[in-house]
């Protein structure tokens, strides 16, 4: 099924219906042609949306922008964009070559949401398909459901014609998993607490040694766009937390947490510690704040303050009492105003950035940050 927008929805969203019953002649004006305000199209995403490239040298945001300005459906455009990152074996946070779970199995999460149709689809814990965002889109298009999980999500993908692979590890992701395993499983697990402490210590050491990028630990790409007609859509896709307990699902496939779109208000999506965002449903929170009049940046920053207020467990706070992890949100409204916001100004050594594409081309920009510095090692 191809998403389409009915004339009724178009008229309603354009605000034209409100004028329909009023006579222009009665208002003493000459009849005039009503033209719809056009929006400057924009695509925003996580920073990896301007890094991985397809064979033509296009990044996610550039591809999505090109498609949506050539008449493609806005959701199709952003999904085609993130497919580039999902298929990039060098991005260890998304799709093929994503860092696997604690047992060495790559399990992927993804969600999509289509503003004009007010429909969504998602998959969680999906194994064997390189592009989970396309399976999420099929859930939206081909079923009456929003979320399919695990082995049955894979069966659904097979039935939809997707190629199922035994293993989505690359040489790089397997090598990193083996290194983590070597550091944590030397004498087999003594007890769950020791194991989780050892796992965290090993991961932090690997981050400090530069084996891992901090942004690839939780990873993820979210990509949202608005086209010239003001139609909005978004997608989030991830391999989730590196070396997670098998079956762990983060915020990315949960509508309202890792992604939310309201067709007449805007879109928001996230990267970073999914557990923190699941306790807030941050993307829904931000879109609702915009619906109540907040600008994208203010809504994003307000949501980050909620993350801080929610983080009451000592083990999750640093020596300054702040959350010792990062969360970022990528936000745009129906007018194309956009923002990237981050708990911290840096992710490890790198500045927290987001990607965007406008008529001026693809670029990255510094995210607005709540705290200076980076989470402590
Ligand atoms: N935000 C991605 C995850 O926590 O899985």
Boltz pocket constraint, residues with backbone or C-beta under 6 A from the ligand:
constraints:
  - pocket:
      binder: B
      contacts: [[A, 218], [A, 219], [A, 220], [A, 238], [A, 239], [A, 240], [A, 241], [A, 249], [A, 250], [A, 251], [A, 252], [A, 270], [A, 271], [A, 272], [A, 273], [A, 274], [A, 275]]
      max_distance: 6.0
